[in-house]
Amino acid sequence: MVDTITALRIKVTEEVFDFQVLMDVLNMYRKSRDVVTRLLAGGIIIRIKKGLYCFGDALRRRPVSREYIANLIYGPSYVSLEYAMHYHGLIPEQVYTITSVTSKRSRGFDTPLGVYSYRMLRKDRYAIGQVLDLTGETAFLIATPEKALIDKVWTDIRISGVSS
């Protein structure tokens, strides 16, 4: 198993990876899904959601960007609403749920890396106003301060009086 872990960490260069990458690394095993089960049970890898994984604390080379994870869990999407407003310093409250908007139906995900919430926004309101944040080690899509506020108005029925 130690050889498997070493090979996995050498061949998978990113902290977050999908099932196909995992299967490519474990293709030498006849029952590669059993190996995945053992890796999960040992905390070597963590299942963020079906088909999306990251390394456990022992093998992680750098912190995993929760905002980047938000872009991957459910897409197309970008971080917005309360989380983006806090990120940009528009609101003082701490926001623990990573909030995003999507052109698909609203969803929520409770993962080992945090809680993620996605609100639907009509396609004509979705497209403009997100930026690629490059300040950290991992780039992710996030609304500009103005777009986060606009998205909040459009998705909050209490404010807008109509559904988005």
C-alpha positions as YAML, in Angstrom:
chain: A
units: angstrom
residues:
- id: 1
  name: MET
  ca: [0.00, 0.00, 0.00]
- id: 2
  name: VAL
  ca: [2.92, 2.35, 0.68]
- id: 3
  name: ASP
  ca: [4.07, 1.98, -2.94]
- id: 4
  name: THR
  ca: [0.54, 2.84, -4.10]
- id: 5
  name: ILE
  ca: [0.47, 5.99, -1.97]
- id: 6
  name: THR
  ca: [3.90, 7.07, -3.20]
- id: 7
  name: ALA
  ca: [2.95, 6.46, -6.83]
- id: 8
  name: LEU
  ca: [-0.32, 8.31, -6.35]
- id: 9
  name: ARG
  ca: [1.37, 11.39, -4.88]
- id: 10
  name: ILE
  ca: [4.05, 11.41, -7.58]
- id: 11
  name: LYS
  ca: [1.67, 10.98, -10.53]
- id: 12
  name: VAL
  ca: [-1.09, 13.30, -9.29]
- id: 13
  name: THR
  ca: [0.43, 16.76, -9.17]
- id: 14
  name: GLU
  ca: [-2.68, 18.72, -8.19]
- id: 15
  name: GLU
  ca: [-4.32, 18.65, -4.75]
- id: 16
  name: VAL
  ca: [-7.80, 18.12, -6.26]
- id: 17
  name: PHE
  ca: [-8.44, 15.46, -8.88]
- id: 18
  name: ASP
  ca: [-11.27, 13.50, -10.44]
- id: 19
  name: PHE
  ca: [-12.11, 9.80, -10.62]
- id: 20
  name: GLN
  ca: [-10.57, 9.38, -14.07]
- id: 21
  name: VAL
  ca: [-7.18, 10.64, -12.87]
- id: 22
  name: LEU
  ca: [-7.40, 8.27, -9.91]
- id: 23
  name: MET
  ca: [-8.22, 5.31, -12.17]
- id: 24
  name: ASP
  ca: [-5.35, 6.17, -14.52]
- id: 25
  name: VAL
  ca: [-2.91, 5.99, -11.61]
- id: 26
  name: LEU
  ca: [-4.42, 2.79, -10.20]
- id: 27
  name: ASN
  ca: [-4.81, 1.00, -13.54]
- id: 28
  name: MET
  ca: [-2.16, -1.56, -12.54]
- id: 29
  name: TYR
  ca: [-4.57, -3.09, -10.00]
- id: 30
  name: ARG
  ca: [-7.14, -5.64, -11.04]
- id: 31
  name: LYS
  ca: [-9.60, -4.29, -8.44]
- id: 32
  name: SER
  ca: [-8.72, -0.61, -8.49]
- id: 33
  name: ARG
  ca: [-12.04, 0.38, -6.90]
- id: 34
  name: ASP
  ca: [-11.10, -1.68, -3.83]
- id: 35
  name: VAL
  ca: [-7.84, 0.27, -3.63]
- id: 36
  name: VAL
  ca: [-9.84, 3.52, -3.76]
- id: 37
  name: THR
  ca: [-12.00, 2.25, -0.89]
- id: 38
  name: ARG
  ca: [-8.88, 1.53, 1.18]
- id: 39
  name: LEU
  ca: [-7.37, 4.93, 0.37]
- id: 40
  name: LEU
  ca: [-10.60, 6.61, 1.46]
- id: 41
  name: ALA
  ca: [-10.83, 4.55, 4.65]
- id: 42
  name: GLY
  ca: [-7.24, 5.41, 5.56]
- id: 43
  name: GLY
  ca: [-7.75, 9.14, 5.00]
- id: 44
  name: ILE
  ca: [-5.13, 9.16, 2.24]
- id: 45
  name: ILE
  ca: [-7.68, 10.71, -0.11]
- id: 46
  name: ILE
  ca: [-10.95, 12.47, 0.69]
- id: 47
  name: ARG
  ca: [-14.10, 12.23, -1.42]
- id: 48
  name: ILE
  ca: [-15.43, 15.75, -1.84]
- id: 49
  name: LYS
  ca: [-18.38, 14.46, -3.85]
- id: 50
  name: LYS
  ca: [-18.88, 11.53, -6.18]
- id: 51
  name: GLY
  ca: [-16.06, 11.63, -8.71]
- id: 52
  name: LEU
  ca: [-14.12, 14.48, -7.07]
- id: 53
  name: TYR
  ca: [-11.28, 13.90, -4.60]
- id: 54
  name: CYS
  ca: [-8.42, 15.62, -2.82]
- id: 55
  name: PHE
  ca: [-5.48, 14.39, -0.79]
- id: 56
  name: GLY
  ca: [-5.84, 13.97, 2.96]
- id: 57
  name: ASP
  ca: [-3.86, 16.17, 5.35]
- id: 58
  name: ALA
  ca: [-0.85, 13.81, 5.46]
- id: 59
  name: LEU
  ca: [-0.21, 13.99, 1.70]
- id: 60
  name: ARG
  ca: [-1.39, 17.51, 0.98]
- id: 61
  name: ARG
  ca: [1.40, 19.78, -0.29]
- id: 62
  name: ARG
  ca: [-0.57, 23.01, 0.04]
- id: 63
  name: PRO
  ca: [-3.98, 24.08, 1.33]
- id: 64
  name: VAL
  ca: [-6.96, 23.33, -0.87]
- id: 65
  name: SER
  ca: [-8.80, 26.44, -2.05]
- id: 66
  name: ARG
  ca: [-12.41, 26.12, -0.95]
- id: 67
  name: GLU
  ca: [-13.39, 28.69, -3.57]
- id: 68
  name: TYR
  ca: [-11.77, 26.58, -6.30]
- id: 69
  name: ILE
  ca: [-13.64, 23.54, -4.97]
- id: 70
  name: ALA
  ca: [-16.88, 25.55, -5.26]
- id: 71
  name: ASN
  ca: [-16.21, 26.06, -8.97]
- id: 72
  name: LEU
  ca: [-15.71, 22.30, -9.44]
- id: 73
  name: ILE
  ca: [-18.53, 20.82, -7.34]
- id: 74
  name: TYR
  ca: [-21.40, 22.18, -9.41]
- id: 75
  name: GLY
  ca: [-21.06, 24.03, -12.65]
- id: 76
  name: PRO
  ca: [-21.13, 26.20, -14.43]
- id: 77
  name: SER
  ca: [-20.85, 28.37, -11.35]
- id: 78
  name: TYR
  ca: [-18.86, 31.14, -9.74]
- id: 79
  name: VAL
  ca: [-18.52, 32.23, -6.12]
- id: 80
  name: SER
  ca: [-20.89, 35.09, -5.36]
- id: 81
  name: LEU
  ca: [-23.57, 36.32, -2.95]
- id: 82
  name: GLU
  ca: [-22.70, 36.53, 0.77]
- id: 83
  name: TYR
  ca: [-19.37, 34.74, 0.50]
- id: 84
  name: ALA
  ca: [-18.08, 37.00, -2.29]
- id: 85
  name: MET
  ca: [-19.37, 40.10, -0.47]
- id: 86
  name: HIS
  ca: [-17.42, 39.06, 2.64]
- id: 87
  name: TYR
  ca: [-14.38, 38.13, 0.53]
- id: 88
  name: HIS
  ca: [-14.34, 41.62, -0.99]
- id: 89
  name: GLY
  ca: [-14.94, 43.31, 2.38]
- id: 90
  name: LEU
  ca: [-18.49, 44.53, 1.67]
- id: 91
  name: ILE
  ca: [-19.95, 42.88, 4.79]
- id: 92
  name: PRO
  ca: [-18.25, 42.37, 8.14]
- id: 93
  name: GLU
  ca: [-19.96, 39.10, 9.06]
- id: 94
  name: GLN
  ca: [-18.02, 35.86, 8.79]
- id: 95
  name: VAL
  ca: [-19.53, 33.60, 6.11]
- id: 96
  name: TYR
  ca: [-18.94, 29.88, 6.56]
- id: 97
  name: THR
  ca: [-20.97, 28.56, 3.62]
- id: 98
  name: ILE
  ca: [-19.35, 29.07, 0.23]
- id: 99
  name: THR
  ca: [-22.16, 30.66, -1.77]
- id: 100
  name: SER
  ca: [-22.20, 30.56, -5.56]
- id: 101
  name: VAL
  ca: [-24.56, 31.20, -8.43]
- id: 102
  name: THR
  ca: [-25.24, 28.88, -11.32]
- id: 103
  name: SER
  ca: [-27.38, 28.80, -14.44]
- id: 104
  name: LYS
  ca: [-28.65, 25.39, -13.33]
- id: 105
  name: ARG
  ca: [-31.12, 24.62, -10.55]
- id: 106
  name: SER
  ca: [-30.31, 25.58, -6.96]
- id: 107
  name: ARG
  ca: [-28.45, 22.94, -4.94]
- id: 108
  name: GLY
  ca: [-26.52, 22.48, -1.75]
- id: 109
  name: PHE
  ca: [-23.61, 20.20, -0.86]
- id: 110
  name: ASP
  ca: [-22.29, 19.32, 2.59]
- id: 111
  name: THR
  ca: [-18.75, 18.05, 2.06]
- id: 112
  name: PRO
  ca: [-15.78, 17.17, 4.27]
- id: 113
  name: LEU
  ca: [-14.25, 20.50, 3.16]
- id: 114
  name: GLY
  ca: [-17.26, 22.65, 3.99]
- id: 115
  name: VAL
  ca: [-20.80, 23.55, 3.03]
- id: 116
  name: TYR
  ca: [-21.48, 24.81, -0.48]
- id: 117
  name: SER
  ca: [-24.67, 26.50, -1.63]
- id: 118
  name: TYR
  ca: [-25.65, 27.26, -5.23]
- id: 119
  name: ARG
  ca: [-28.48, 29.59, -6.23]
- id: 120
  name: MET
  ca: [-29.95, 29.62, -9.70]
- id: 121
  name: LEU
  ca: [-29.63, 32.79, -11.74]
- id: 122
  name: ARG
  ca: [-31.21, 33.22, -15.14]
- id: 123
  name: LYS
  ca: [-28.70, 32.86, -17.97]
- id: 124
  name: ASP
  ca: [-29.10, 36.46, -19.09]
- id: 125
  name: ARG
  ca: [-28.16, 37.61, -15.56]
- id: 126
  name: TYR
  ca: [-25.39, 35.06, -15.11]
- id: 127
  name: ALA
  ca: [-22.77, 35.82, -17.74]
- id: 128
  name: ILE
  ca: [-21.20, 39.20, -16.92]
- id: 129
  name: GLY
  ca: [-19.25, 40.23, -13.83]
- id: 130
  name: GLN
  ca: [-17.09, 37.37, -12.62]
- id: 131
  name: VAL
  ca: [-13.33, 37.52, -12.47]
- id: 132
  name: LEU
  ca: [-10.56, 35.01, -12.18]
- id: 133
  name: ASP
  ca: [-8.92, 35.54, -8.80]
- id: 134
  name: LEU
  ca: [-5.19, 34.92, -9.07]
- id: 135
  name: THR
  ca: [-4.07, 36.17, -5.64]
- id: 136
  name: GLY
  ca: [-3.56, 32.68, -4.15]
- id: 137
  name: GLU
  ca: [-1.88, 29.58, -5.50]
- id: 138
  name: THR
  ca: [-5.08, 28.35, -7.15]
- id: 139
  name: ALA
  ca: [-7.20, 30.47, -9.50]
- id: 140
  name: PHE
  ca: [-10.98, 30.47, -9.15]
- id: 141
  name: LEU
  ca: [-13.99, 32.33, -10.52]
- id: 142
  name: ILE
  ca: [-15.57, 34.87, -8.16]
- id: 143
  name: ALA
  ca: [-18.01, 37.73, -8.68]
- id: 144
  name: THR
  ca: [-16.73, 41.27, -8.60]
- id: 145
  name: PRO
  ca: [-17.98, 43.21, -5.54]
- id: 146
  name: GLU
  ca: [-20.67, 44.89, -7.62]
- id: 147
  name: LYS
  ca: [-21.77, 41.64, -9.29]
- id: 148
  name: ALA
  ca: [-21.99, 39.85, -5.91]
- id: 149
  name: LEU
  ca: [-24.35, 42.55, -4.66]
- id: 150
  name: ILE
  ca: [-26.42, 42.45, -7.85]
- id: 151
  name: ASP
  ca: [-26.59, 38.64, -7.68]
- id: 152
  name: LYS
  ca: [-27.78, 38.91, -4.07]
- id: 153
  name: VAL
  ca: [-30.60, 41.24, -5.12]
- id: 154
  name: TRP
  ca: [-31.62, 39.00, -8.03]
- id: 155
  name: THR
  ca: [-31.59, 35.78, -5.98]
- id: 156
  name: ASP
  ca: [-33.17, 37.13, -2.78]
- id: 157
  name: ILE
  ca: [-36.94, 36.94, -3.28]
- id: 158
  name: ARG
  ca: [-37.46, 39.05, -0.15]
- id: 159
  name: ILE
  ca: [-35.65, 41.93, -1.86]
- id: 160
  name: SER
  ca: [-36.59, 41.57, -5.52]
- id: 161
  name: GLY
  ca: [-40.14, 40.30, -5.07]
- id: 162
  name: VAL
  ca: [-39.75, 37.98, -8.07]
- id: 163
  name: SER
  ca: [-37.89, 34.76, -8.61]
- id: 164
  name: SER
  ca: [-34.69, 34.80, -10.62]
...
